[in-house]
Amino acid sequence: MNQKILIVEDQFIEANHLRLMLQRAGYGVCGIARSVDQAEELVESEKPNLVLLDIFLTGKRTGIELAEKLRDSNIPFIYLSANSNEEVLNAAKATHPNGFLVKPFREKDLLVALQIAEYHHENGLESRLRKESFFQKQLTEINSEKAGWEQKLLKVAQALQPLIPFDYMVAGYSGEGKFMSNNALFFLRIGFNEYQVTGMEGLQMVANLKMDELSSSQTKTVVGPEVTFFNGASFKKLCSVPSMRKVIADTFHMNAVLIFPLPEISDEGKIFFFSFYSRRNDTYAEEHVALCNRIQSVLTKSVQNMLKVETVPPSEIDIAFPPEISSQSQSVTIFDGIVGQSHLLLNVFDLINQVAPGDTSVLITGESGTGKERIADSIHALSSRKGKPFVKVNCAALPVNLIESELFGHEKGAFTGATERRVGRFEQADTGTIFLDEIGDMPLEMQVKLLRVLQEKEIERIGGKSTIKVNIRIIAATNRNLEKEVAEGRFRLDLYYRLNVFPLQLPSLSERKEDIPSLVDHFIRYYSRKTGRKISGVSDRVMKNLLAYDWPGNIRELENLIERSVLLAKGLVIEDATLPLMRTKKTTSQEEDGRMKTIFENERDHIIAVLKKCNGRIRGAFGAAEILDIPPTTLGSKMKKLGIKREFVS
Ligand SMILES: Nc1ncnc2c1ncn2[C@@H]1O[C@H](COP(=O)(O)OP(=O)(O)OP(=O)(O)O)[C@@H](O)[C@H]1O
């Protein structure tokens, strides 16, 4: 074991004790630092493989500051700390540690934590390399295909998504020019593997700008030769002056950008570049810059090839560039039964796609009824454990005195009433997955036992004399704020860190109201089939109310309401759906309730108003598409997305 470990700990006795434990286990200790300054020097001179990091140290700076540097240098680290308050915990969590040990800990805990950290670090590197080599393979395939420039770039966009998350991507030359205006492509993500692709004309139309206004924004958009990113406030500042970035941010509500130039490809001094935009305001980080630098040369070669085989000379491409093409690939069906296409849900799909194949523990958080159990089903179904046991345990529903025997099992005669041997849930889940729902409700004394299962992958039946090895993947879920639970002493910090290897936060329904129309459609179809009733939709008034409601019970509440309404509907359309009055916002006009409409509601209302004027007619002269100045196909897809049905508005 040639591992060099740096100990960053200001308590001399504790540091020395740690050194002895590590050396006994065969690790090399390359230094002990008492402050962040000392640690920085040792990191520089000794290049440790791993750092054990106390949070509060001698001097003003804390271990959390050092952690950020370690992350940038790709050095794994484990925090050593006593239970801390919520603020410190959140800051520590944000640095993505490779482990967390709560003092005092046993030698065994330390060694297991080290093994896990090494495993995750190597696994992380390995999965990164795997993803990157898969991307290179995809590029080779794309290059060998006989397809047009836009089709090829679309495939590049799809291949880039798992490496660089984005909601909008631009590819083209920086600055103004004929070549650029005909070849720049814009990719709006509208599904898991689905994009709407437009040229400049398409963007011009959606942004509602004149072509010369857009060209002038384009001229002002400078792209340098370096990979750069802007998140949140710095992105806002970047967009405070006119540019293409401002147009995109304003039109599609973006909050971060990563600019990835390919300086070797230039035309009359203009550099070819990709820009990735995200609606989240913290998406991009140094790791994306490093990734871009690693894939830059292969992507450059690939784009050069695509440009070479583009048969139509750029100057001959005229304005007849298809205003919109879209793509949909097979993989859209992998999340069968999980309805919605909001960017927040697409982010969740990306994370599931990333984590499902491995054995990593997953912690799903989110309000009650947001679909945590649904997501757990999906992770198991997409993993290599599919077809093996999937055992669900609701920790809140188990009586405290039965929970241990339920989870671990017991031997015959282990306690009064144990007349038979019982195989516990962990054993039942062997080779498969166990889903621990409502983990935040697990009593503290059981948490210690669960921690042992997670660390040692073995259990002991109550009254049993030997340990039993189990091979299980753990998915846990809670609607509680676990950080708060830890800070208030109700949840063990070390267990929290062991479960939180891969956190998955589900958005509430009120954060993704644009998914309501498709969820309503889905539940109506489901309950119509189930009850044998023929219901085709909800009236426009009902949809308005559903969109204005804030859904404290999330999807479950919506599902229950639709189930009830399907049963009670008098005709083919649900005309009445009673929502709790207190929480329904008035929808008649924004002046009445003082609430400003969202862009989504505004767009929906405007389209409905136009459709009403045209008696539901979409195409042709005086059709809604003509009045709205968008292609009928675009209007069709917008109506679908916004839950507008022609028959209900005419
Ligand atoms: N995206 C979705 N598409 C369709 N149905 C969904 C979706 N998400 C959840 N549901 C349905 O909503 C209901 C509630 O979901 P689920 O039980 O998974 O929520 P939960 O977050 O685990 O709730 P709790 O915290 O109360 O246990 C279920 O009937 C589920 O099938």
The ligand as an SDF file (V2000), in Angstrom:
LIG
                    3D

 31 33  0  0  0  0  0  0  0  0999 V2000
  -43.1810   12.0120  -12.5360 N   0  0  0  0  0  0  0  0  0  0  0  0
  -44.2400   11.2460  -12.2590 C   0  0  0  0  0  0  0  0  0  0  0  0
  -45.0390   10.8360  -13.2540 N   0  0  0  0  0  0  0  0  0  0  0  0
  -46.1440   10.1180  -12.9800 C   0  0  0  0  0  0  0  0  0  0  0  0
  -46.5280    9.7530  -11.7520 N   0  0  0  0  0  0  0  0  0  0  0  0
  -45.7640   10.1060  -10.7320 C   0  0  0  0  0  0  0  0  0  0  0  0
  -44.5690   10.8610  -10.9300 C   0  0  0  0  0  0  0  0  0  0  0  0
  -44.0070   11.0690   -9.7300 N   0  0  0  0  0  0  0  0  0  0  0  0
  -44.8100   10.5010   -8.8310 C   0  0  0  0  0  0  0  0  0  0  0  0
  -45.8580    9.9280   -9.4120 N   0  0  0  0  0  0  0  0  0  0  0  0
  -46.9830    9.2600   -8.7160 C   0  0  0  0  0  0  0  0  0  0  0  0
  -47.3210   10.0940   -7.6010 O   0  0  0  0  0  0  0  0  0  0  0  0
  -47.5910    9.3080   -6.4440 C   0  0  0  0  0  0  0  0  0  0  0  0
  -46.6620    9.6960   -5.3180 C   0  0  0  0  0  0  0  0  0  0  0  0
  -45.3330    9.2950   -5.6420 O   0  0  0  0  0  0  0  0  0  0  0  0
  -44.3400    8.5870   -4.5930 P   0  0  0  0  0  0  0  0  0  0  0  0
  -45.0960    7.6740   -3.6800 O   0  0  0  0  0  0  0  0  0  0  0  0
  -43.2070    8.0410   -5.3580 O   0  0  0  0  0  0  0  0  0  0  0  0
  -43.9200    9.9020   -3.7700 O   0  0  0  0  0  0  0  0  0  0  0  0
  -42.9490   10.0110   -2.5040 P   0  0  0  0  0  0  0  0  0  0  0  0
  -42.1340   11.2350   -2.7070 O   0  0  0  0  0  0  0  0  0  0  0  0
  -42.2510    8.7240   -2.2850 O   0  0  0  0  0  0  0  0  0  0  0  0
  -43.9860   10.3030   -1.3390 O   0  0  0  0  0  0  0  0  0  0  0  0
  -43.7640   10.1250    0.2860 P   0  0  0  0  0  0  0  0  0  0  0  0
  -42.6540   11.0340    0.7000 O   0  0  0  0  0  0  0  0  0  0  0  0
  -45.0780   10.5870    0.8390 O   0  0  0  0  0  0  0  0  0  0  0  0
  -43.4930    8.6830    0.5110 O   0  0  0  0  0  0  0  0  0  0  0  0
  -47.4430    7.8530   -6.8730 C   0  0  0  0  0  0  0  0  0  0  0  0
  -48.7070    7.3280   -7.2050 O   0  0  0  0  0  0  0  0  0  0  0  0
  -46.5700    7.9180   -8.1120 C   0  0  0  0  0  0  0  0  0  0  0  0
  -46.8230    6.8590   -8.9750 O   0  0  0  0  0  0  0  0  0  0  0  0
  1  2  1  0
  2  3  1  0
  2  7  2  0
  3  4  2  0
  4  5  1  0
  5  6  2  0
  6  7  1  0
  6 10  1  0
  7  8  1  0
  8  9  2  0
  9 10  1  0
 10 11  1  0
 11 12  1  0
 11 30  1  0
 12 13  1  0
 13 14  1  0
 13 28  1  0
 14 15  1  0
 15 16  1  0
 16 17  2  0
 16 18  1  0
 16 19  1  0
 19 20  1  0
 20 21  2  0
 20 22  1  0
 20 23  1  0
 23 24  1  0
 24 25  2  0
 24 26  1  0
 24 27  1  0
 28 29  1  0
 28 30  1  0
 30 31  1  0
M  END
$$$$
